[in-house]
């Protein structure tokens, strides 16, 4: 896997209950085939860990919203990677943790508070979801590497 220059973890966030904003924490323990220890979205399914770029959050701030890391219920806030451009199957490595992209965006069920305020939301198109292939610890400031898997070959990004 190749490190993406300038890419890093801006925040790690968890919540005990679904439907609530996630709170930033110092670090998270990531469990293989499960997700983040103590997070409500962890479990045996394809959306164990969610990621959203700080660049997307800044876009929402330009809409006049007072939002920050965790407000879109993302577990990991990143910087320097165009997350929605990553194909399904892409491997993301942060420290020893290896995640695999399983879904880009999600339907905003019952229209979230952000959608109700401004008529749009970034998570349906810019958030990504992953499953955990290898566990470990993730903290703010960790560097990110990716390996894009295409149907015909493996391509590493720089």
N, C-alpha and C positions, 0 to 999 in steps of 0.2 A: 504494500500500500504506500502511496505517496502522500506526504504532508501537503496540504493546500496552503500555499504561502499566505500568511496573514489571517488564517482561520483559527478560531479558538472558541472555547466555551465562555460565554458571557455570564450565564447564571444557570444554576440547577435548582429545580422547583418541584415541590410535592404537595399533595393535598390528601387528607384522610377520607374525604367524601367526594363522589362524582358530582359534577354540576357546580363546584365551587372553584374560585381562582386558586392557583397554586402559590405557595409561599416559598420565596428563595431560602435555601439552606446552604451551609458551608460545603457539604459534599453529600453524595448519594452512593449507597451500595446497590450495585446492579447485579441481579441474580439471573443466571443462564436460564433460558426458556420460561422466564417469569416476568421480569421487569424490575422496577425500582422498589426496594424494600420500603414499606410504609406508605406507598402511593396507592390511591384508590383504583387506578387503571391497570395495575399489575395483575397478571393472571395468565392462564393458558389460552391465549388468543393472538391475533396478528397485530394488535395495536398496543404492545407492551410499553413502549417508550415513544413519546412525541417530541418533535423538534420544530422550532420556529426561529427564523433569523431575526436579529435585532433590527436589520434593515426593514423588515416587514412591520415590526412594531413602530419604528420611526415613521413609516408611511401612515399608519393609523393615527399617530400623534399629529401629523400634518392635517388630518381630517378634523382636528380639534378635540380629539379624545385624550383624556388623562389616563394613559395606560403605560404599563412597564412590564418587565419580565414576569411571567407567570399568569398575567391577566387573561391570556388566551388559553389557559390550562395546559401550556406546553411544559414538558419536563426539562428540556434542555434548550436554552436560548443560545444561538450560535452567532458568530460574526464571520463574514468573508466567504461564505459558500451560498450559491444559488440553490437552495434546497429543493424547490419544486422542479428544477431542471434535472434532478438526479433520477435515473430510471429505476423502476422496480428491480430489486435484486442487488442494487449497489451496496457495497459493504462500507460502513463508517467505523473507523477505529479511533477511540479516545482512551489514552493510556492502554490498559490491557483489555478494555471492553471492546467487543465487536458487535455492531448492530447491523441488521439487514433491512433495507427499505422495503416495506410491504404495501404501503398505500400513500398516495399523494392527495392531500386534502380530505375533507369529510363533509357530509351534509350537516348543515347547521339545524339540527332538530329543534322545533318550537321557536326558532329564531332567538338567538342569544341577546343579552342586554345590549351588546355593541351594535348588532344588526338593528335592533329596535331604535337606537339613538340616531344612527347615521344611514341606515338603509343598506349597509353592506358590512361584510366581515372578512378578515384576511385568512382565517384558518381554513375555510373550505377550498381555497386555491393555493395557499402558500405554506401551510403546515404539512409536515410529513410524519409518517408513523413507521415504527420499526419493531422487529422482534430481536431478542437478545440471543446471539450465538455464543458469546463468551462473556462471563461476568467480571466484575471488578469494582473499582472506585472511580467516580467522575467528580471533578471539582472545578470551580471557576478558574479560568486561566489555562486549562488544559488545551493542548494543541490537537487538531483534528486531521486525520488522514482519510482518504477515500479511495476506493477501487470500484470503478464503474464496470459493470458486467453487461456486455452487449450480447445479442443473440449469436453473433458469429465469432466474437473474440473478446478478450479482456482488454480494456483500455484504462490506463492510469492517467489521472489528471495531474497537472502541475500547478 
